[in-house]
Amino acid sequence: MRSMTGYGKGQACADGRTVTVEIKTVNHKFFDWSMKMPKGFLFVEDDVKKAVAAVVNRGHVDLFLTYEQETAKAADFAADEELAEKFVAAARRLSEKTGVPFDVTACTLVKNPDIFGLKADDVDDEQLRALVLQATDGALAGLVAMREREGASQVADITEKLDSVRASLDAVASFAPSVVSDYRAKLNARISEVLGKDVADPNRIAAEVALFADKCAIDEEITRLGAHIETMRSYLALSEPVGRKLDFLVQEMNREANTIGSKANDLRITEKVLAMKNDIEKIREQSQNVE
């Protein structure tokens, strides 16, 4: 099982060129994508997205691509001679018209970035594509490793909470049979206190107790909640993405716990239900970060 939170970094170098890819992922209901890269790398965006989507099933992905090139290998100095001639001519005309001394030198031209500078070396798109994808693969390897470490911690925490829910549920199951008998005893005691002994109709009392027993029966809810717990345990052992399945199970577990609490009408069971709901809420928080 993997967490949706993670980070990975990869680098690829060749011929004085270095591509660095950093990937960060956080929680999201679906696969969401954002890529920041230098101008001129749009041609490789789809390939990178496919590579990431093949590894990341769910979560928001931020990918940052940086590109560096060694100056000595990156380019040659070049001058725009035509622009330089126009610059000199314009400067001479301005000098003649204003009377300002004409003092344009080669140093003046070199300082003008529009006239003199580094000419970028032409790089084949396929060479860049290979570097980008190599760096992306490295970043994804680091990302997956971190997400799996986080996932292992989540499995341990969710398992602990499931054990706690199971213990509370077992206690509820042990209390459930006595709920009806306790109600019968209390009902008889109240009637005897108000009307005196041997006044109440036993059949009427039996009917009242039967009605109460039907309303507070929680056997089905206990069974279903127990089944949900075991199903979640089986999901935690899977290597495939299970986040959405866990989300659904948490909702069902919470529904069963609420039903038990509303039907049981017993203080002991209510206390255990509150404990279960607290643990289920913690499981829900964890499951929202599971891929």
Secondary structure, DSSP 8 states (H G I E B T S, - for coil): --BS-EEEEEEEEETTEEEEEEEEEE--SSEEEEEE--TT-GGGHHHHHHHHHTT--SEEEEEEEEEEE-HHHHEEEEE-HHHHHHHHHHHHHHHHHH-------HHHHHT-TTTEEEEE----HHHHHHHHHHHHHHHHHHHHHHHHHHHHHHHHHHHHHHHHHHHHHHHHHHHHHHHHHHHHHHHHHHHHHHH-TT-S-HHHHHHHHHHHHHHT--HHHHHHHHHHHHHHHHHHT-SS--HHHHHHHHHHHHHHHHHHHHHH--HHHHHHHHHHHHHHHHHHHHHTTB-
